[in-house]
Amino acid sequence: MGNLLVMTGTFLMTWNPSSWGGNIRDSFLDAVLAGTPTESHWSTGGTTQALEIGNVAYLLRQGPEPRGLIARGTIVSDVYQAPHWTGNGRFVNRVDVRWTEAVTVDSPLPLAVLQHHAPLQHWSPQGSGTRLRDQYVRTVAELWMAHLAESTEQAT
């Protein structure tokens, strides 16, 4: 792992298939799985000041099992306000993320593994924008890379 992963802020973006109105696979995941890095906007919850261009973002699948990490990318914009995805007239904080790595939504890096290796991290945030504790950045990156390699081998 390069030092960039340790020096750069790392954040959890969340996705719950039970409450999200769109199809995440249609929005960007299929392209990333096919090897095409793809940008999408993502809510940051109440987090506005800590997020910076160049930060690492992991996409955490929440809700019903299987739960865990399904994608990794880089934040490529500053935080901005945009209409809420439900169309309810409210605005939310967002960033653009360039997703470069992914596994299928049904084969995440399991939440139980993350909880075991990073026990003090809050793995059930109410929304996106939770910072990954600095002491776990390297561990999570290594777990992710091993899981990604295993998932890629199984797909071929």
Contacts in CASP RR format, 6 or more apart in sequence:
PFRMAT RR
TARGET T0000
AUTHOR 0000-0000-0000
METHOD contacts of the structure
MODEL  1
MGNLLVMTGTFLMTWNPSSWGGNIRDSFLDAVLAGTPTESHWSTGGTTQA
LEIGNVAYLLRQGPEPRGLIARGTIVSDVYQAPHWTGNGRFVNRVDVRWT
EAVTVDSPLPLAVLQHHAPLQHWSPQGSGTRLRDQYVRTVAELWMAHLAE
STEQAT
1 138 0 8 1.000
1 141 0 8 1.000
1 142 0 8 1.000
1 145 0 8 1.000
5 56 0 8 1.000
5 137 0 8 1.000
5 138 0 8 1.000
5 141 0 8 1.000
6 134 0 8 1.000
6 137 0 8 1.000
6 138 0 8 1.000
8 54 0 8 1.000
8 55 0 8 1.000
8 56 0 8 1.000
9 50 0 8 1.000
9 52 0 8 1.000
9 55 0 8 1.000
9 56 0 8 1.000
9 131 0 8 1.000
9 132 0 8 1.000
9 137 0 8 1.000
10 55 0 8 1.000
10 56 0 8 1.000
10 57 0 8 1.000
10 58 0 8 1.000
10 131 0 8 1.000
10 132 0 8 1.000
10 137 0 8 1.000
10 140 0 8 1.000
10 141 0 8 1.000
11 44 0 8 1.000
11 47 0 8 1.000
11 50 0 8 1.000
11 51 0 8 1.000
11 55 0 8 1.000
11 56 0 8 1.000
11 57 0 8 1.000
11 58 0 8 1.000
11 75 0 8 1.000
11 128 0 8 1.000
11 129 0 8 1.000
11 130 0 8 1.000
11 131 0 8 1.000
11 132 0 8 1.000
12 57 0 8 1.000
12 58 0 8 1.000
12 60 0 8 1.000
12 125 0 8 1.000
12 128 0 8 1.000
12 129 0 8 1.000
12 130 0 8 1.000
12 131 0 8 1.000
12 132 0 8 1.000
13 42 0 8 1.000
13 43 0 8 1.000
13 44 0 8 1.000
13 57 0 8 1.000
13 58 0 8 1.000
13 59 0 8 1.000
13 60 0 8 1.000
13 97 0 8 1.000
13 128 0 8 1.000
13 129 0 8 1.000
14 59 0 8 1.000
14 60 0 8 1.000
14 62 0 8 1.000
14 125 0 8 1.000
14 127 0 8 1.000
14 128 0 8 1.000
14 129 0 8 1.000
14 130 0 8 1.000
15 24 0 8 1.000
15 59 0 8 1.000
15 60 0 8 1.000
15 61 0 8 1.000
15 62 0 8 1.000
15 70 0 8 1.000
16 61 0 8 1.000
16 62 0 8 1.000
16 63 0 8 1.000
17 24 0 8 1.000
17 61 0 8 1.000
17 63 0 8 1.000
17 64 0 8 1.000
17 105 0 8 1.000
18 63 0 8 1.000
18 64 0 8 1.000
20 85 0 8 1.000
21 85 0 8 1.000
21 86 0 8 1.000
24 105 0 8 1.000
25 105 0 8 1.000
27 40 0 8 1.000
28 38 0 8 1.000
28 39 0 8 1.000
28 40 0 8 1.000
28 99 0 8 1.000
29 70 0 8 1.000
29 71 0 8 1.000
29 99 0 8 1.000
29 102 0 8 1.000
29 105 0 8 1.000
31 38 0 8 1.000
32 38 0 8 1.000
32 71 0 8 1.000
32 99 0 8 1.000
32 100 0 8 1.000
32 101 0 8 1.000
32 102 0 8 1.000
33 102 0 8 1.000
33 103 0 8 1.000
33 104 0 8 1.000
37 98 0 8 1.000
37 99 0 8 1.000
37 100 0 8 1.000
38 98 0 8 1.000
38 99 0 8 1.000
39 76 0 8 1.000
39 96 0 8 1.000
39 97 0 8 1.000
39 98 0 8 1.000
39 99 0 8 1.000
40 96 0 8 1.000
40 97 0 8 1.000
40 99 0 8 1.000
41 82 0 8 1.000
41 94 0 8 1.000
41 95 0 8 1.000
41 96 0 8 1.000
41 97 0 8 1.000
42 57 0 8 1.000
42 59 0 8 1.000
42 94 0 8 1.000
42 95 0 8 1.000
42 96 0 8 1.000
42 97 0 8 1.000
42 128 0 8 1.000
43 85 0 8 1.000
43 92 0 8 1.000
43 93 0 8 1.000
43 94 0 8 1.000
43 127 0 8 1.000
43 128 0 8 1.000
44 51 0 8 1.000
44 79 0 8 1.000
44 92 0 8 1.000
44 93 0 8 1.000
44 94 0 8 1.000
44 95 0 8 1.000
44 128 0 8 1.000
44 129 0 8 1.000
45 92 0 8 1.000
45 93 0 8 1.000
45 127 0 8 1.000
45 128 0 8 1.000
45 129 0 8 1.000
46 93 0 8 1.000
46 129 0 8 1.000
47 79 0 8 1.000
47 93 0 8 1.000
47 128 0 8 1.000
47 129 0 8 1.000
47 130 0 8 1.000
47 131 0 8 1.000
48 79 0 8 1.000
48 93 0 8 1.000
50 129 0 8 1.000
50 131 0 8 1.000
51 75 0 8 1.000
51 78 0 8 1.000
51 79 0 8 1.000
51 95 0 8 1.000
51 129 0 8 1.000
52 75 0 8 1.000
52 78 0 8 1.000
53 75 0 8 1.000
53 76 0 8 1.000
53 77 0 8 1.000
53 78 0 8 1.000
54 74 0 8 1.000
54 75 0 8 1.000
54 76 0 8 1.000
55 74 0 8 1.000
55 75 0 8 1.000
56 72 0 8 1.000
56 73 0 8 1.000
56 74 0 8 1.000
56 75 0 8 1.000
56 137 0 8 1.000
56 141 0 8 1.000
57 72 0 8 1.000
57 73 0 8 1.000
57 74 0 8 1.000
57 75 0 8 1.000
57 95 0 8 1.000
57 97 0 8 1.000
58 69 0 8 1.000
58 71 0 8 1.000
58 72 0 8 1.000
58 73 0 8 1.000
58 132 0 8 1.000
58 140 0 8 1.000
58 144 0 8 1.000
59 69 0 8 1.000
59 70 0 8 1.000
59 71 0 8 1.000
59 72 0 8 1.000
59 99 0 8 1.000
59 102 0 8 1.000
60 67 0 8 1.000
60 68 0 8 1.000
60 69 0 8 1.000
60 70 0 8 1.000
60 123 0 8 1.000
60 125 0 8 1.000
61 67 0 8 1.000
61 68 0 8 1.000
61 69 0 8 1.000
61 70 0 8 1.000
61 105 0 8 1.000
61 108 0 8 1.000
62 68 0 8 1.000
62 124 0 8 1.000
66 106 0 8 1.000
66 107 0 8 1.000
66 108 0 8 1.000
66 110 0 8 1.000
67 108 0 8 1.000
67 110 0 8 1.000
67 111 0 8 1.000
68 108 0 8 1.000
68 109 0 8 1.000
68 110 0 8 1.000
68 111 0 8 1.000
68 114 0 8 1.000
69 108 0 8 1.000
69 109 0 8 1.000
69 114 0 8 1.000
69 140 0 8 1.000
69 144 0 8 1.000
69 147 0 8 1.000
70 102 0 8 1.000
70 103 0 8 1.000
70 104 0 8 1.000
70 105 0 8 1.000
70 108 0 8 1.000
70 109 0 8 1.000
71 99 0 8 1.000
71 101 0 8 1.000
71 102 0 8 1.000
71 103 0 8 1.000
72 99 0 8 1.000
72 100 0 8 1.000
72 101 0 8 1.000
72 102 0 8 1.000
72 144 0 8 1.000
72 148 0 8 1.000
73 97 0 8 1.000
73 98 0 8 1.000
73 99 0 8 1.000
73 100 0 8 1.000
73 101 0 8 1.000
74 97 0 8 1.000
74 98 0 8 1.000
74 100 0 8 1.000
75 95 0 8 1.000
75 96 0 8 1.000
75 97 0 8 1.000
76 95 0 8 1.000
76 96 0 8 1.000
76 97 0 8 1.000
76 98 0 8 1.000
77 95 0 8 1.000
77 96 0 8 1.000
78 95 0 8 1.000
79 93 0 8 1.000
79 94 0 8 1.000
79 95 0 8 1.000
80 93 0 8 1.000
80 94 0 8 1.000
80 95 0 8 1.000
81 91 0 8 1.000
81 92 0 8 1.000
81 93 0 8 1.000
81 94 0 8 1.000
82 91 0 8 1.000
82 92 0 8 1.000
82 94 0 8 1.000
83 89 0 8 1.000
83 90 0 8 1.000
83 91 0 8 1.000
83 92 0 8 1.000
84 90 0 8 1.000
84 91 0 8 1.000
84 92 0 8 1.000
85 92 0 8 1.000
101 144 0 8 1.000
101 148 0 8 1.000
103 109 0 8 1.000
103 147 0 8 1.000
103 148 0 8 1.000
103 151 0 8 1.000
104 151 0 8 1.000
107 151 0 8 1.000
107 154 0 8 1.000
109 143 0 8 1.000
109 144 0 8 1.000
109 147 0 8 1.000
111 123 0 8 1.000
113 143 0 8 1.000
114 121 0 8 1.000
114 123 0 8 1.000
114 140 0 8 1.000
114 143 0 8 1.000
115 121 0 8 1.000
115 123 0 8 1.000
117 136 0 8 1.000
117 139 0 8 1.000
117 140 0 8 1.000
117 143 0 8 1.000
118 132 0 8 1.000
118 133 0 8 1.000
118 136 0 8 1.000
118 139 0 8 1.000
118 140 0 8 1.000
120 133 0 8 1.000
120 135 0 8 1.000
120 136 0 8 1.000
121 132 0 8 1.000
121 133 0 8 1.000
121 136 0 8 1.000
122 130 0 8 1.000
132 140 0 8 1.000
END
